[in-house]
Amino acid sequence: MGEHFRRFKDEAFIIRTVKSALWALGAAAFGSGTILLLGKLELMPILVWLAILVGCASCACGFLLAFLLLRTSDRQLAVRLDEELMLDERLETMVEYINETGAIYELQRRDAEAALADIPARRMRKGRVWIPIIALLVGVAMLVSGILVPDMREVEPPPEVVPFELSVIQRAGINELISYVDTSPMDEPYKTEIKDDLTSLLSALELATTLPEMQTALAKAITDITESTRESSSLKEILEALWDGADEPTKQLVASLNSSKGTTYDWGTFAEEYEKLLPLYLYRGEPEATDEEKLTDVRWLLESLSMRIKGALNASGIPETDSLHSALTELCLFDGLNKDGERVLGIDGIYTSEAIDSYAELEAAVRAMHEALADRLFSASLGLKENSDTGEFVLRKLSVLFGVEIPPFERPDLDDEGSGEEDKEDGTSQGGGIGGGNEYGSRDLVLDPITGRYVEYGTLYAAYNAIVNDRTAPGYTLYTEEQKKIIKDYFDLLYTGFDDN
């Protein structure tokens, strides 16, 4: 075999080796990527060591298989070179008679070698090298997919779409709430705002077909109603401002304005606490003190009280047009006539009046102020309490109708020691009653006699109360008006529980 033919034979070996390496790398990438991808798709455990092992085995097998299949004999190489280099079968003849002797054969071999002498080996065609390159790219793509595809074990399944349809009880409950708000003593514009929110909620729920749609509409309504409820009552802000750093008379004033039992707020409860305030305005020092000393002490007390009230009103951020703000300002600045036509002064007028020159006159003025302004303070507090009660009732009813949690409407905690002797205006009843004395929406489990299943008391109450509302409505003649009243009173009692007091 001549030297020049051997050059082309070495070049063919290099091409064969490169092609085999490309096939090997492609097989390795494809094998490793397949193992990783199967693991990511939860078809098998994710085993990195197995992916590496399969990749190495695929590489070795791919190289050996390609190297064997791409093997080329001398005769095949000679035929190929004759075609590529247009040598008129010189190399094929040379290889065919390579072992023959004689002058003619020797001349032929020399002629074939001479034809290859001036041709560089790199001119030999590589022969479809793009095929192993594509195989390599496919393998790399599989490997990249196996690495980049997210692990299906870590991907949360899409949430189940839960259907929703507004029930008869829920529809009746919202209509009942709209009527309740419309007839409530709540001030405008908050009454109209809450009615509009409930009407919009009902319209949205009529169109809702899935649970997320219902939850979205309900969340918006609850947020808007809560905002209107908070804006309708300044009681919390003013009482907290008064209570912060207050002295004994100021705290007793706050206690009277915040006095309620369960869900009631009446004059008797207010008056009981307000009466405790009067002795705190008067002299409580040494009995043998002179009249002048008593005057000085009480005037100083009244001046301090006035300053605390005015400072708290400013700190609360509540506008002067607010009813409770106006009533407390009047307590300080009042100068008018009582129901008997007698002139009455507020706190400022009493301690600055030069006409009051004895302690007896000052005490009489304090008592007159106390009596004349009590109803004004009560009316202001009651109006704000009715505003917040209306909004809170709507929120609690929505909570029961749709089984959602409503954040508590926070009230000021006026217990110095934090003992929690009673829940002041936290929206819960202290009584026993059916359902443990809880209000609308109790979580106690009770047996539903119709279905035979245990359900939350609030849910059962809502269902039966809706029926009662229908049966006691005007125009329903099965019961007399007296019987209707008894039934409604009974269900109201179930709602609030028994009052321990």
ROGU-970682 format. One line per field, with one value per residue (C-alpha): x, y, z; residue in one letter. Coordinates in steps of 0.2 Angstrom, whole numbers. Layout:
c1 (X	...)
c2 (Y	...)
c3 (Z	...)
aa (A	...)
END
This chain:
c1 (0	7	11	-1	-16	-11	-13	-31	-34	-28	-40	-54	-50	-51	-68	-74	-69	-76	-93	-93	-89	-104	-115	-109	-111	-129	-133	-126	-136	-152	-151	-148	-161	-174	-171	-172	-188	-196	-193	-199	-215	-218	-216	-202	-191	-179	-162	-147	-135	-145	-146	-127	-125	-137	-128	-111	-117	-126	-110	-99	-112	-115	-97	-94	-109	-105	-87	-91	-105	-94	-79	-73	-62	-48	-58	-73	-61	-53	-70	-75	-59	-60	-77	-73	-56	-61	-46	-54	-54	-35	-36	-49	-38	-23	-31	-39	-21	-11	-4	0	18	24	30	12	5	20	18	-1	2	15	3	-11	1	7	-11	-14	3	-3	-20	-21	-30	-42	-51	-59	-77	-84	-99	-116	-108	-124	-133	-123	-123	-142	-142	-131	-143	-158	-149	-144	-162	-168	-155	-160	-178	-174	-165	-177	-194	-202	-204	-222	-221	-218	-231	-248	-262	-275	-288	-304	-318	-332	-349	-360	-378	-387	-399	-416	-411	-396	-407	-420	-407	-400	-417	-421	-405	-409	-426	-418	-406	-419	-430	-415	-411	-394	-389	-387	-377	-371	-389	-390	-372	-375	-391	-383	-368	-381	-391	-375	-370	-386	-385	-367	-372	-387	-374	-360	-358	-342	-336	-322	-334	-345	-330	-324	-341	-344	-327	-330	-347	-340	-325	-337	-350	-336	-329	-346	-349	-333	-336	-354	-348	-334	-338	-322	-310	-317	-318	-301	-294	-303	-298	-279	-271	-287	-291	-305	-319	-314	-314	-331	-338	-331	-338	-355	-354	-348	-360	-370	-376	-376	-384	-394	-390	-404	-406	-406	-389	-382	-390	-383	-365	-368	-374	-357	-349	-358	-349	-332	-336	-338	-326	-320	-306	-305	-323	-316	-309	-315	-328	-314	-303	-317	-321	-303	-301	-317	-313	-296	-304	-317	-303	-292	-308	-312	-294	-294	-310	-305	-288	-295	-307	-293	-282	-297	-296	-316	-323	-333	-349	-349	-364	-353	-340	-353	-361	-344	-340	-357	-353	-338	-345	-364	-373	-392	-408	-414	-432	-437	-431	-416	-399	-386	-368	-356	-339	-330	-343	-344	-326	-324	-340	-337	-355	-352	-344	-349	-346	-365	-368	-355	-361	-379	-372	-363	-379	-389	-376	-376	-395	-397	-384	-386	-399	-388	-374	-385	-393	-376	-369	-385	-385	-367	-371	-386	-375	-362	-375	-384	-368	-361	-378	-377	-359	-363	-379	-368	-355	-368	-377	-361	-350	-336	-326	-329	-316	-322	-327	-315	-321	-311	-306	-310	-304	-288	-283	-287	-298	-311	-325	-337	-336	-340	-348	-338	-354	-356	-369	-365	-381	-383	-397	-399	-382	-372	-378	-369	-375	-380	-367	-362	-350	-358	-364	-382	-393	-403	-419	-423	-407	-401	-384	-374	-372	-367	-380	-379	-382	-397	-404	-402	-412	-426	-426	-429	-444	-451	-449	-459	-473	-474	-474	-489	-503	-499	-515	-510	-505	-513	-503	-500	-494	-482	-475	-472	-463	-452	-448	-443	-431	-424	-420	-412	-401	-395	-396	-401	-395	-387	-393)
c2 (0	17	31	43	31	28	47	46	30	40	54	42	35	52	56	40	43	61	54	41	53	64	49	44	62	63	46	51	67	58	44	56	68	54	48	65	69	53	58	76	69	57	42	36	42	56	47	58	44	33	47	48	30	28	43	35	18	26	35	20	10	24	26	7	5	20	15	-2	3	17	5	6	-7	-2	-7	4	18	16	16	31	41	36	44	59	63	57	45	33	18	19	16	2	-7	-4	-11	-26	-31	-26	-43	-46	-45	-40	-25	-20	-21	-11	2	3	5	19	28	27	34	48	53	55	63	81	80	84	72	85	86	69	72	70	60	65	72	82	67	64	83	83	67	77	92	81	73	90	96	81	84	102	97	85	99	113	105	108	94	89	84	102	109	113	105	118	122	113	125	123	128	140	144	156	147	152	155	166	176	178	183	197	204	203	213	226	229	228	242	252	253	255	271	272	289	294	293	276	268	271	265	249	246	249	237	223	226	225	209	201	206	199	183	180	180	170	152	147	148	160	172	172	174	189	198	194	200	217	219	215	227	241	238	237	254	262	255	262	279	279	279	289	281	270	284	297	285	278	296	301	285	287	295	301	304	296	308	307	288	287	298	286	271	280	283	265	257	243	225	212	220	233	251	260	275	265	257	274	283	270	274	293	295	289	303	317	314	315	333	338	341	325	332	336	339	354	363	381	386	395	379	369	381	381	363	359	373	366	349	356	365	349	339	352	352	333	332	346	338	321	327	335	320	308	317	317	332	345	341	323	321	314	327	341	334	333	351	357	349	360	376	375	391	390	386	369	362	373	389	391	396	382	383	370	365	380	392	385	386	404	412	426	425	409	414	399	381	378	388	379	362	367	373	356	346	357	355	336	334	346	338	320	317	325	314	299	303	306	289	280	286	281	264	261	265	253	240	240	238	224	215	215	208	194	189	188	178	165	165	161	153	165	173	191	201	207	225	231	242	251	240	250	238	245	228	219	206	205	206	208	210	228	230	216	210	195	190	185	175	156	153	140	138	144	161	165	177	174	163	151	137	125	109	104	90	95	85	86	79	70	78	89	106	123	131	148	139	130	146	155	142	141	160	162	151	160	177	170	164	179	192	203	195	177	172	155	164	178	194	189	172	180	191	177	167	182	186	168	168	184	176	162	174	185	171	175	190	185	202)
c3 (0	-5	6	-2	-1	17	20	14	25	40	36	34	51	59	51	57	75	75	69	82	96	90	90	107	115	107	115	132	132	126	139	154	148	146	164	171	161	166	184	183	175	190	179	190	204	201	202	197	199	187	174	175	174	159	151	152	146	131	127	127	117	105	101	99	88	77	76	70	58	50	47	29	20	8	-7	-2	2	-15	-24	-14	-18	-37	-38	-27	-36	-53	-54	-67	-56	-53	-34	-36	-48	-37	-22	-32	-38	-23	-20	-39	-46	-62	-72	-77	-60	-53	-66	-62	-43	-47	-58	-45	-31	-43	-45	-26	-23	-27	-19	0	11	18	1	5	8	26	21	29	45	48	53	69	72	72	83	96	95	99	113	120	119	128	142	143	144	158	168	165	166	183	195	194	212	217	205	214	204	198	211	209	202	214	207	216	216	227	239	243	261	256	244	257	270	260	256	274	278	265	273	291	286	277	293	305	314	306	300	282	271	279	278	259	257	266	257	240	245	249	233	223	232	228	209	209	217	206	191	201	195	204	222	219	210	226	237	227	227	246	251	242	250	268	265	260	274	287	280	281	298	305	297	305	323	331	348	348	343	355	370	367	366	382	391	387	402	410	428	438	433	414	415	423	410	397	406	406	387	384	396	387	392	378	363	372	376	386	397	413	410	405	420	432	426	424	442	448	439	449	466	456	451	469	484	491	503	521	528	539	524	521	508	499	499	492	479	473	473	463	451	448	446	433	423	422	417	403	397	396	386	374	372	369	356	346	348	341	324	324	316	326	317	325	337	351	348	349	365	374	368	374	391	392	384	387	392	391	399	406	405	419	410	422	416	416	413	406	415	408	413	431	435	427	434	446	451	459	476	487	487	489	473	463	469	463	446	444	448	436	422	426	424	409	398	403	389	376	380	380	363	355	361	357	339	336	345	334	318	323	329	312	302	314	313	294	294	307	296	280	290	294	277	268	281	282	296	299	308	325	326	339	354	367	382	397	410	419	425	409	419	406	419	404	386	383	366	358	350	361	374	391	394	394	382	369	360	375	374	358	346	328	320	335	331	343	335	337	329	314	316	298	291	306	305	317	310	317	328	318	302	309	317	300	291	303	306	287	288	303	294	280	292	302	288	285	276	282	291	299	315	324	327	345	340	327	341	353	339	334	352	355	340	346	362	354	345	360	374	391	401	417	424)
aa (M	G	E	H	F	R	R	F	K	D	E	A	F	I	I	R	T	V	K	S	A	L	W	A	L	G	A	A	A	F	G	S	G	T	I	L	L	L	G	K	L	E	L	M	P	I	L	V	W	L	A	I	L	V	G	C	A	S	C	A	C	G	F	L	L	A	F	L	L	L	R	T	S	D	R	Q	L	A	V	R	L	D	E	E	L	M	L	D	E	R	L	E	T	M	V	E	Y	I	N	E	T	G	A	I	Y	E	L	Q	R	R	D	A	E	A	A	L	A	D	I	P	A	R	R	M	R	K	G	R	V	W	I	P	I	I	A	L	L	V	G	V	A	M	L	V	S	G	I	L	V	P	D	M	R	E	V	E	P	P	P	E	V	V	P	F	E	L	S	V	I	Q	R	A	G	I	N	E	L	I	S	Y	V	D	T	S	P	M	D	E	P	Y	K	T	E	I	K	D	D	L	T	S	L	L	S	A	L	E	L	A	T	T	L	P	E	M	Q	T	A	L	A	K	A	I	T	D	I	T	E	S	T	R	E	S	S	S	L	K	E	I	L	E	A	L	W	D	G	A	D	E	P	T	K	Q	L	V	A	S	L	N	S	S	K	G	T	T	Y	D	W	G	T	F	A	E	E	Y	E	K	L	L	P	L	Y	L	Y	R	G	E	P	E	A	T	D	E	E	K	L	T	D	V	R	W	L	L	E	S	L	S	M	R	I	K	G	A	L	N	A	S	G	I	P	E	T	D	S	L	H	S	A	L	T	E	L	C	L	F	D	G	L	N	K	D	G	E	R	V	L	G	I	D	G	I	Y	T	S	E	A	I	D	S	Y	A	E	L	E	A	A	V	R	A	M	H	E	A	L	A	D	R	L	F	S	A	S	L	G	L	K	E	N	S	D	T	G	E	F	V	L	R	K	L	S	V	L	F	G	V	E	I	P	P	F	E	R	P	D	L	D	D	E	G	S	G	E	E	D	K	E	D	G	T	S	Q	G	G	G	I	G	G	G	N	E	Y	G	S	R	D	L	V	L	D	P	I	T	G	R	Y	V	E	Y	G	T	L	Y	A	A	Y	N	A	I	V	N	D	R	T	A	P	G	Y	T	L	Y	T	E	E	Q	K	K	I	I	K	D	Y	F	D	L	L	Y	T	G	F	D	D	N)
END
